[in-house]
């Protein structure tokens, strides 16, 4: 029996309200949720960096910051992996404009196809068009399921002196920390995300230990 089958059996036990080992199950759920999901309180930032995905809900926290006067710039990153579809950055740009964000307040990174590229290509764009001396705090805006991995990747590749906060949307169509274990899709995706964090940490693509002082300059 693999870990996915085992975890699904535990989930089914909870659905049947089996009391045996429920405390162990609850503790496991809390631990996995804390590992995978991160969502900080909204604060004023110098830049909201939005990581692209097939649907634009990741943009919602950045738009909320913008209209609250808590950021003046939004950077949209990502081409996406679909070959015959509209680029993710274009979908996000159109969505931002339709929600009242001025075009001159949007920066666009058009080439990234994964999280590492989102962060690294955006870092290069920030250095060219803004300058790191003008950036003390960044909000990483992404899907809930992606939030911990996005933070760890950002912490590995962005300047250590830049504070990172993570904001994810509350869109019910996204996998959410409150209920991911209640269906097989959520369990499969969350456990897959755990595997990705371990794999990419071993490759050096993300940091799971406190960063030393470094700079991308």
N, C-alpha and C positions, 0 to 999 in steps of 0.2 A: 504493500500500500504506500503510495507516495504522499508527500506532505499536503498536496491539494485535496486528495481523497480524505485524508485524516481530518483536515480542518473542516471540510464540508460535513463529515459525520458529526463533528462537534456542533456545528451550526444547526444541523437537523435536530440534535438533542435539545438544543435551546428552544427551537420551534415547538417541540413536543412538551416543553416545560418540565423536562427531566431535571430534578433538583441535584442529583449526584454530580459533584465536582463543578457546580455552577460558579463557585467563587474562583476556581482556577480558570474557568472560561472567561469570566469577567476581567480578571487580571491580565490574561493574555490579550484580550481585545484592547484594553487600555494601553498596554505596552506597545502593541503594533500600531495603534492609532497615533500615539505620541511619536513613534519613529517615522511614520510615513507622512503625516499631515502637520503642517505648520501654518498658523495664521496669526499675525501680529495685529496689535491695535493700530488703526490709521494714525499717521503722524505726518507733519509737513516734511516733504522731501525735495531735493533738487531735481530729481528725475524719476519718472515712473517708467520702468523697463518692462514691457509686456512681451511675454514669450508666446509665439504663435502656436496655434493648434487648429484642427479642422473646424471648430466652432468658436465664435468670438466672445464667449462669456468671460475669458481671461481679461478682456479689456475693461470689464465693468468696474473693478476697483480703481483703475487708473482714471476713468471718467469721473467717478465719484470724488477722487482727490482733486481733480482739475476743477470741477464746479464748486468744490468747497474752498478753493483758493489755497490748497495744500501742496500743489505742484503747478509749475508753469510750463513744464515740458513732458511730453510722452514720447518714448522711443518704442516703436513697434518692430519686433524682430521675427523674421522667419519667412522663407519661401514655402516651406512644407515639402512633403515627399511625393505628393500626387503629381504625376507627369502631365495629365491632361485636364487639370483643374485650375481655376483661378488661383493665383498665389495667395497664401494666407495673409501676407502683408497688405495686399490690395483689399481683401475682405475686411480686415481690421481697420484700415484707413477709411474706407467708405462708412463703416459702422461708427467710427469715432466722429467723423464729420456730420453724420446724420443725428448724432447725439450732442451736437453743439460744441465740438472741439475745433478751434480754428486751425486751418491747415498749416499756418506758419509756426504753430506750437507743436507740430508732430515731426519727429525724425523717423526715418525708415531704414531698416537694415534688410536687404532683399535676398540674401543668399543662404541663410542658415537652414539646415534641414534636421538638426537635432539640438539637444540642450547645450552640449559643449560648444557648438558653433554659435548658438544664440548668444551665449555669454562672451565668447572670445571675439566674435565679429562685432558685437555691440561695444565691447571695450575699445576696439580700434576706432569705431565711429565716434565714441565719446571723446577720445583723445584728440581726434582731428577737428571736431566741430564744436566742442564745448570746452575741453581742457579739464584735466582732473583737479586742478586747483580750484575749480568752481563747483566741484561735486563732493559734498561731505556725507550725503545720505541718499540711498537709492531704494525705491520700492520695487521689489520683484513681483510682478503680477502674473499669475499662472493658474492652471487648473489645480483644484485641491489635491488630487492624487499626485501631482507633480511637485508639490510645494517644498517638501524636504529635499528632494534631489536637486531642484533648482537652487535652493539656498546653499547647499553644500558645494555645488558646482560654481556658483558665484563666489563663495568664500575662497575657493581654490584659485580662481583666475582673476578676480578683481582686486584692486589695491586693498591691503589689509586695513588701512586707515579709513576706508569708506564704510560707513555703517549700512548694513543691509536689513531691510524689513521685508516680510513676505505677506502679501495680501492675495487671498483667493476669493472667487465669487461664491455666492450662495445659490446659484442656479440649480434647481432640483434635477436637471438633466445630467449634471456632473456627479461623479462619485463623491459623497460627502462623508466626513469623519463620524457623523452621528449614526450612520446606518449601513456602512459599506459591507458589513458581515451578514446582512439580512438576505442577500441573494448570491447566487453562484458567480455571476459576473463580477460583482464587487470583490468577492473573496479572491477570485482568480487574478484580477488586476492588481490588487493590493499585494498579494504574495509575489506576483511578478515584479512589482516595484521594489520590494525588499531584495529580490535577487539582483536587480539592476544596481541598486545602491552598493551592494557588496562587490559586484563585478567591477563597477566603475571606480570604486575606491581602490581596489587592487591594481587597476590600470593607472591610477594617479589622476583620473579625470575630475575627481572631487575630493574634498577634505573632510575627514571625520575626526580630526584632531585640531586643536586651536592653531591658527596660522601664525607663522613667524612674520615679522615685518618684511614686506616685499612691495614691489610696485610694477605695474605694466609699462611705465614710462620708458 
